[in-house]
């Protein structure tokens, strides 16, 4: 998974979990599930050294990392939708995607 290190570093706020999957043809493979992590999880995972959080995040922003009032960038959502379309999982993607209220799918 060394090739995923740049992605994991860029998306440090997410908890990345490898999971088994199967495609519509029945073939089995593995995928990387990107899950939200709390501020505490992020700090424990990426900010072990004193001052590391200040270097990584605090110099740009001093509030909580996960906020309910932030919306996704449409261009990013389109890329996610295209990626799911390529592997035939659009319905699952849409069923598991929620608006900022955490309830509306």
C-alpha positions as CSV (number, residue, x, y, z in Angstrom):
1,X,0.0,0.0,0.0
2,X,3.0,2.3,-0.3
3,X,1.6,3.9,-3.4
4,X,-1.3,5.1,-1.2
5,X,0.9,7.1,1.1
6,X,0.5,10.4,-0.8
7,X,-3.2,10.0,-0.8
8,X,-3.3,9.1,2.9
9,X,-1.1,12.1,3.7
10,X,-3.3,14.5,1.6
11,X,-6.5,13.1,3.1
12,X,-5.2,12.8,6.7
13,X,-8.5,13.8,8.1
14,X,-10.0,10.6,6.9
15,X,-9.7,7.1,8.4
16,X,-8.7,4.8,5.6
17,X,-9.8,1.1,6.0
18,X,-9.1,-1.7,3.5
19,X,-12.3,-3.7,2.9
20,X,-13.1,-6.8,0.8
21,X,-15.5,-6.1,-2.1
22,X,-17.1,-7.8,-5.1
23,X,-18.1,-6.3,-8.4
24,X,-21.3,-7.1,-10.3
25,X,-19.5,-9.9,-12.2
26,X,-18.9,-11.6,-8.9
27,X,-15.2,-11.1,-8.9
28,X,-13.7,-10.3,-5.5
29,X,-11.2,-7.7,-4.8
30,X,-10.4,-5.1,-2.1
31,X,-11.1,-1.5,-1.8
32,X,-10.2,1.4,0.4
33,X,-13.0,2.8,2.5
34,X,-12.7,6.4,3.4
35,X,-14.3,7.2,6.8
36,X,-14.7,10.4,8.7
37,X,-12.6,10.6,11.8
38,X,-13.1,12.8,14.9
39,X,-10.7,15.6,15.8
40,X,-9.4,13.4,18.6
41,X,-8.7,10.5,16.2
42,X,-6.9,12.8,13.8
43,X,-4.7,14.2,16.6
44,X,-3.9,10.8,17.9
45,X,-3.0,9.4,14.5
46,X,-1.1,12.3,12.9
47,X,-0.1,14.6,15.7
48,X,1.9,12.5,18.0
49,X,4.8,15.0,18.5
50,X,4.3,18.2,20.5
51,X,3.5,21.0,18.1
52,X,2.7,18.7,15.2
53,X,-0.9,19.7,15.0
54,X,0.1,23.4,14.9
55,X,2.5,22.6,12.0
56,X,-0.1,20.6,10.1
57,X,-3.3,22.4,10.7
58,X,-3.1,25.1,13.4
59,X,-1.1,27.5,11.4
60,X,-4.0,27.7,8.9
61,X,-7.0,27.3,11.2
62,X,-7.6,26.9,14.9
63,X,-11.2,25.5,15.0
64,X,-12.5,21.9,14.9
65,X,-11.5,19.9,11.8
66,X,-15.0,18.5,11.3
67,X,-17.8,21.0,11.0
68,X,-21.4,20.7,10.1
69,X,-21.6,23.9,8.2
70,X,-19.1,23.0,5.5
71,X,-20.3,21.7,2.1
72,X,-18.4,19.4,-0.3
73,X,-16.9,20.9,-3.5
74,X,-19.1,20.0,-6.5
75,X,-16.1,19.2,-8.7
76,X,-14.9,16.7,-6.0
77,X,-18.3,15.1,-5.8
78,X,-18.4,14.7,-9.5
79,X,-15.0,12.9,-9.5
80,X,-16.4,10.6,-6.8
81,X,-19.5,9.9,-8.9
82,X,-17.5,9.2,-12.0
83,X,-15.2,6.8,-10.0
84,X,-18.2,4.9,-8.7
85,X,-19.8,4.8,-12.2
86,X,-16.6,3.2,-13.5
87,X,-17.0,0.3,-11.1
88,X,-20.8,0.1,-11.2
89,X,-21.5,1.3,-7.6
90,X,-23.3,4.5,-8.2
91,X,-26.5,3.4,-6.4
92,X,-24.5,2.4,-3.3
93,X,-22.6,5.7,-3.4
94,X,-25.8,7.7,-3.6
95,X,-27.5,5.6,-0.9
96,X,-24.6,6.1,1.5
97,X,-24.0,9.9,0.8
98,X,-25.7,12.4,3.1
99,X,-26.2,16.1,3.1
100,X,-24.6,18.3,5.9
101,X,-27.5,17.6,8.2
102,X,-26.3,14.0,8.5
103,X,-29.7,12.5,7.8
104,X,-30.8,13.5,4.3
105,X,-29.5,11.0,1.7
